Amino acid sequence: MYHHVIAEFLGTALMIVFGIGVHSNETLNETKHHGFSHMFAITAWAFGITVTLYLFNGAFINPSMTLAQAVLGNISWNKVIPYIIAQIAGGFVGAILIYICYADHFKVSEDKIDSVKIRNIFCTSPGIQNLPRNFFVEFFATFIFISCILGITRLNNPVVEPIAVGLLVWAIGMGLGGLTGFAMNLARDMGPRIAYAILPIKNKTEADWKYGILVPGIAPLLGGVCAALFMQSFFGM
């Protein structure tokens, strides 16, 4: 269990390095790729998750998947909390590392970039805030995400599976990413949101914990549980 906890921490941190890194790259001033499109970000997330799954084979890097695996009986329930804590901690550390890498660019962007856009480097927010609808979108996206991953793992092919998951992230990002930022992962949002709250970023806005806990926090967990129940009842997993 100890080795798996470390893998969850390192895997989530690496995923966040790719994800928060690309948002820093496209948002902050004086970077080589400032102003690139949302497609640029979605592609980096997809490829980054693929590489992470190859390196940390067997890690879930997502509390929603961790819960789904417990519901399916593939892991014991006493592992759920340690795994989730490791995932959130990995998300936090990954975000801190990217802040250190881009510190000069955060400095030259002070008072020049909207504070909400700076926050969006670290964590998700909706295009239009409507909490019930935002909650449903994150629940629905995560339900699709976890259901499809569980279906992909039925291939029992560790060479193909990470690529398929990356393509899945890419597709969901293109189809649903413009609504809430498609977190689908409490650790992806919560760890970096905590980092944003404590980092010495000047002129930053509030971390928006009400949204953060409800939409990218609770909704993906519920989506993961429902995905596991669906796959169990429909496909007999």
Buried (B, 14 or more C-beta within 10 A) or exposed (E): EEEBBBBBBBBBBBBBBBBBBBBBBBBBBEBEBBEBEEEBBBBBBBBBBBBBBBEBEEBBBBBBBBBBBBBBEEBEEEBBEBBBBBBBBBBBBBBBBBBEBBEEBBEEBBEEBEBEBBBBBBBBBBEEEEEEBBBBBBBBBBBBBBBBBBBBBEEEEEEEBBBBBBBBBBBBBBEBBEBBBBBBBBBBBBBBBBBBBEBEBEEBEEBBEEBBBBBBBBBBBBBBBBBBEBBBEEEEB
